[in-house]
Amino acid sequence: MSIAKNLEKVKSTIPAHVTLVAVSKTKPLNDLLQAYQSGQRIFGENKIQEMVEKHEALPKDIEWHMIGHVQRNKVKYMASFVSLIHGVDNLKLLKEINNQAKKHDRVINCLLQIKIASEDSKFGMDLNSAETIIKSETFKELKNICIVGVMGMATFTDDKTQIEVEFRSLKSEFDRLTLFKSDNFTPQIISMGMSGDYQLAIACGSTMVRVGSSIFGARNYN
Ligand SMILES: *Cc1c(COP(=O)(O)O)cnc(C)c1O
């Protein structure tokens, strides 16, 4: 099936309150353009260099989301244009994002990545660290970032019950964190769900899904 058809199909299964991030990592520009021509404007990449190159080559009304693990020394390359960073899991990284955003006189929106999977390989912070960061004075002084929600990845398993438990834990953590709203913590987004599990994620409260292979086809790597 064509990318346009795939996109249409995915969109038809997503309710209006849920934002679709088309995960285009490893895919060539032409694939992204096809999705763009079908109306898609939000793309997710997991490598900063690749996102920078695609940003330079493609129309400027695309919103770029960094969905991968972020190395602090590379934040500067995307600071001028990135619209949402999903994978923020420590205060040092937040400080660097804040510094770089300041240089461009902008506010960069971020999600706190919470570890919900049982595997060791998934990045993310534990539930208490998120709360500690949000309540800290250091965080409150970071005027050039805004935390707009949370992100999580379920365990890579066929066990739907386990995935559901993990998604529900992220939703309840989000609900608890909303009590601590502040100028730079305005929780609205729960980013959870990928090609294999986004419908379950939506049923568990997701408001943003990151869908790659169901739109662009299988990837050879990553
Ligand atoms: C690759 C990736 C996705 C999309 O995965 P698919 O299974 O292809 O939909 C979503 N989120 C993150 C963080 C990813 O790295």
The ligand as a MOL file (V3000), in Angstrom:
LIG
                    3D

  0  0  0     0  0            999 V3000
M  V30 BEGIN CTAB
M  V30 COUNTS 15 15 0 0 0
M  V30 BEGIN ATOM
M  V30 1 C 10.7400 3.9460 16.1760 0
M  V30 2 C 9.9510 4.5180 17.2870 0
M  V30 3 C 8.5450 4.5750 17.2130 0
M  V30 4 C 7.7310 4.0310 16.0650 0
M  V30 5 O 7.7870 2.6510 16.0170 0
M  V30 6 P 6.8260 1.8050 15.0310 0
M  V30 7 O 6.7230 0.4930 15.6890 0
M  V30 8 O 7.5330 1.7550 13.7130 0
M  V30 9 O 5.5480 2.5210 14.9310 0
M  V30 10 C 7.8760 5.1760 18.2770 0
M  V30 11 N 8.5290 5.6900 19.3320 0
M  V30 12 C 9.8690 5.6670 19.4160 0
M  V30 13 C 10.5180 6.2520 20.6190 0
M  V30 14 C 10.6210 5.0760 18.4120 0
M  V30 15 O 11.9640 5.0580 18.5180 0
M  V30 END ATOM
M  V30 BEGIN BOND
M  V30 1 1 1 2
M  V30 2 1 2 3
M  V30 3 2 2 14
M  V30 4 1 3 4
M  V30 5 2 3 10
M  V30 6 1 4 5
M  V30 7 1 5 6
M  V30 8 2 6 7
M  V30 9 1 6 8
M  V30 10 1 6 9
M  V30 11 1 10 11
M  V30 12 2 11 12
M  V30 13 1 12 13
M  V30 14 1 12 14
M  V30 15 1 14 15
M  V30 END BOND
M  V30 END CTAB
M  END
